[in-house]
Amino acid sequence: MQIREADIYHFGKLQERKICFAPGINVVYGANEAGKTTLHAFLTAMFFGLEKNRGRAKSTDGYLRYEPWHAPAYYSGALRFTVDGRRFCLERNFYHKEKREVLRNEEDGEELSVAYGDLAMLLGGIGKETYGNTYDIPQSGASTAQELGRMLEEYLADVSEGGSAGIHVAQAVELLERKRKELNADLRNEKERKQREEQTLATERELLEQDCLRLRNGIAAETALTSGKEHVEDDAPGRERHTSRIAAYFGTAVFFAAMLLNGLFYRASAHSFALFWIAEAGLGAAAAALLFLGWRKSRRQREAAEIAGEQRKAAETAGGQSGRLLFHMQEALAEKETRLYNIAERLETLKTPGERERELLTCLDAVLMAKEEIQTLAKEFGEEQKDVISSEVSRYASAFTGGRYDRVRVDESGKLRVYTEGREVPPEALSRGTLEQFYLAFRIAAGNVVMKEETMPLLLDETFSMYDDARLAQTLRVISGLGMQVILFTCQRREMNLLEDAGIPYHRIDMEI
């Protein structure tokens, strides 16, 4: 890939700027604060996008750092580049409320899709992190020689073990291990939740069973009580009829006794006038007694009828209340028995893994499988690629150091091994400048391993500030022969002077304050 032109509409301090690039070495020259870092950020943002982060300070949030405060809606630009001889144009609007990405083939006008991976395919599948670990090389900073040596050991070990300078095996395994612990914790929480639910349901079931027992006993008692009242009410007319019969028998006996006495006295009255009147009086008394008994019977019948009516009304009222109570008790019993049935079903269901538990178990199996697979593949890849990567790094290290160090590798314990003329040199014995050259060799070698077909531009942002002139001249000669586009950002004229002294052509881009 080669960048042909950058159209910066509004990006940080750069506005309405068009910057053209050439194949080979491009030197972006300017004083500090002239916009070199802004141009560098613009190029990577065009390739990989620029997202607005939440809760981060402006100094660490690239979006906020370069957002034009006076015209955020014009936070945009375009990039024209060539891939495999084909010319493309990429336009982006970075404004988070109006994001837009347009990728076109300038030869036939075909519009491609950034969202569906067409841009990633043109970039060779390389991501922002991988690019930052390979071809996007900043100044190594103020690291000591010992710190830089340790960093190189870790870097080369990661690449040799399958990291491919962006896909870090150790980090991936660590991430999967954290995920495994999270899933196990979620699984424990789910099981504890089920246990708590089982205990709650068991307690509720016990209380419901006690309620059902009380209701059944109450229904049985109420049913027995209602049956007894009906029996008593049915016997009341019989008692009344029995009493009436006794009164009738007694009145009849009195009447016949009075008639018998009257007949005796009546025969005797033929001989005596006094006895005649006595007989008549007895007859009247018998008639009166008979009338009294009839009246008494009629009165008792009316009183019995009134009492029976009152009893019937009371029985009907008591029977209605008892019936409603019995209905409510039976209804409550049915509801509690239904709830008991549902609890039994739920307790049976809780004995087997639920949907959430099955999902967690599935994810846990997937994580364990992924972890094992990554470790296996990394080991296989490391065995296959270790020699290739070590050879690539050794080639660049030898070239940058002028052949002084001809071999570099990482041993089984992860230690950096450097050789010169077949003799091993401990890393702590190397100078800072030599380690800087190894650092550059590692990054370019790793990029070549990742980008097997179309290489990305090599971005060097103040990378050589710690180089002496001799090392820098040798490094520039090697870089000029890489056959790739190089964009070198610098605030010094030293790189341009050395390129001119070596007769190496370059394209100069001046950044003015």
Number of C-alpha atoms within 10 A of each C-alpha: 21 23 22 17 16 22 18 21 17 22 24 21 14 20 16 10 13 14 14 15 22 16 17 22 25 21 22 22 22 19 14 14 13 17 19 25 14 16 21 18 16 25 18 16 18 20 16 17 15 21 15 14 13 7 7 11 11 12 9 10 16 18 22 18 15 20 21 20 11 7 10 18 17 17 24 24 24 21 22 20 18 16 16 10 9 11 18 24 19 21 17 20 23 26 20 14 9 11 13 13 17 16 21 19 15 16 9 9 11 10 14 17 13 16 10 9 12 14 20 16 11 16 19 17 13 18 15 14 13 20 23 17 20 26 23 23 20 16 14 17 11 9 11 12 19 16 12 21 24 16 15 22 19 16 23 27 24 22 24 27 22 25 22 25 26 21 15 18 22 16 12 16 18 13 13 21 15 13 16 19 12 14 19 15 12 15 19 13 13 17 16 12 12 17 14 12 15 18 13 11 17 15 11 15 20 12 13 17 14 11 16 21 13 14 21 14 12 16 19 12 12 16 14 11 13 16 11 10 13 13 10 10 14 10 10 14 14 11 11 15 13 10 14 16 12 10 17 15 10 13 20 14 13 17 20 13 13 20 19 15 15 22 16 12 21 20 13 16 17 11 10 12 11 12 17 18 14 16 23 16 13 20 21 15 16 22 16 13 17 21 14 13 19 15 12 12 18 13 12 16 16 11 12 17 14 12 13 16 12 12 14 14 12 12 16 13 12 13 18 12 12 15 15 11 15 20 13 13 18 16 13 15 20 14 12 17 17 12 15 20 12 13 17 14 11 14 16 11 11 14 11 10 14 14 9 12 17 13 14 18 16 12 15 20 13 14 20 16 13 15 20 14 12 18 18 12 15 21 16 14 16 21 14 14 19 20 13 15 23 21 17 21 27 24 18 27 27 20 20 26 20 14 15 14 24 21 23 25 22 20 11 8 7 16 18 22 15 21 17 14 10 10 11 13 14 13 21 14 9 14 12 18 17 18 20 23 21 25 22 25 24 27 23 23 26 27 25 19 17 19 18 9 12 15 20 24 19 23 23 21 21 19 19 25 16 16 16 10 13 10 18 21 20 16 21 18 17 15 20 17 11 12 11 18 22 25 26 23 24 23 19 14 11 15 21 19 12 18 18 12 10 13 10 15 13 18 16 17 18 14 18 12 11
